[in-house]
Amino acid sequence: MKTASKELQKLRSMAETSLNKSAELQQVLAQIEATLSRAESQKVNEKICNI
C-alpha cells in the first residue's frame, strides 16, 4: 500500500508540474500575441498618419 501511495504522490506531482508549465506556456504565448498585436496596430497608425 505504501508503494502505491508513493507512486500516486509522484504521479500527482508530475501532473501538477505539467499543468504549471502549460499555464506558463499559455501566458508566454499570450504575451507574444499581445506584442505582435501592438506592433501591427502601431504600423497601421503610422500608415494612417502618413496618408
N, C-alpha and C positions, 0 to 999 in steps of 0.2 A: 504494500500500500504506500509506503513512504516513497518508493521509486516512482510510482505513478503520480503521486502528488508533486514530487520534484520535477518530473517531466512536464506536467501541466503548468507549473510555475514558469518553467523555462520557455514553453511554447507561448504562454501569455506575455512574457517579457518580450519575446521576439515579435509577436503581433503588435504590441504597443509601440515598439521601436519602428516597425514598418509603418504604422499609422502616423507616427510623428514625422517620419521622413516624407510621407505622402502629403501631409499638411504643409510642411516646409516647401516642398516642391510646388504645390499649388500657389503658395504665397509668392515664391520667386517668379513663377510664370505670370501671375497677376501683375507683379511689379514691372516685368518686361513688357507686357501688353500695354500697361499704362504709359510707360516711357515711349513706346512706339506710337501710341495714340497722340501723345503730346507733341511729338516730333512732326507727325503728319498734320496736326492742327496748326502748328507753327508755320509749316510750309504753305498751307492753304492761306493763312492770314497774310503771309508775305506776298503771295501772288495777288491777293485781293488789293493790298496796298500799292502794288506796282502797276495796277491797271489804271 
